[in-house]
Amino acid sequence: MTEPEISPDQAVRVLKILGEWTLRGWTYRPRGLAPNLVSVTFTYSDGVLERVSGAQGVSHFDALCQATTVMQVLLEEHPEKPCSS
């Protein structure tokens, strides 16, 4: 399997999503599973429960790209609620 090429725009997009993810206090953890397989496990709150999900890729960056695709959808589905005073 060949490792995908990383464009500067793609790298910025991934970093932006990871930044938004961690600002909410949600976590993610990449780890190597095999020579050509990396897993990213991430947690988020849907307002009631804390949930765990994950993604896999052929490299660390590929796994992050797969994970941030799902993370972006979850960020949109679970917008931050404004703080009440």
N, C-alpha and C positions, 0 to 999 in steps of 0.2 A: 504494500500500500504506500502511495506517495503522500507526503505531507503537503497540505494545501499552502499556497503562497499567502502571505499576509500583506494586505495593502494598508497604507497609513490611515485611510478613512475607516477601514474595518477595525483597526486597533483602537482608534479613538472612540468608535461606537461601543465596542466591548468595554472599554474603561469607563465610559459615561454610564452605561447600564450598571456595571459593578459598583460605581460610586453611588448611584441612586439606591441600589439594593442595600448597601451597607449603611447609608444615612438613615434608613428605617430601622436599623438594628437587626436586620436579617443577615444571615451568615451564609458562607459558601466555603467548601473545602475541596480542592483538587488533590488527587493522589494517583500515582501510577499503579496500574493493575497488572500490566504485562509490558513487554518491550514496545509494542505498538498500540497500547490501549490505556487511556487515561480517563478517569471518572471524576466528575464534579458533582458533589452532593450539596444541595442548598436547602435552607429552611426559610419558611415565611409564615406569617400569621394571616388567616383569612378573617380576622376580627373575632373569631370564636375559638378556633383551635390553631395550634402550631402544626404546620405540615412540613413534610420532608419530600423532596423530589431529587432527581438527578439526571445527568446526561453523560454520554461517553464520546470520545473522539480518538483519533489516531495519534494525537499529540496534545500537549498541555493547552496550546492555543485553540486547536480544533475543538477540544472538550469545552473550553470556555465559550467559544462561539455557539456551540450547540446549547449550552446551559443558558447563555444570555438571550437566546431567541425565546426560550420559555420564560425566563425572568422578565423580559419586556412585556409579554402578555400578562403575566401575573401582576406587574406594577400597574398596568392599565386596568385590570379587573378589580384590583384592591387599592384604589387611590387612598392616599393618606387623608385621614379625617382632620379637619382643622381643630386646633386646641381650643377648648372652651375656657373662658376666664372665670 
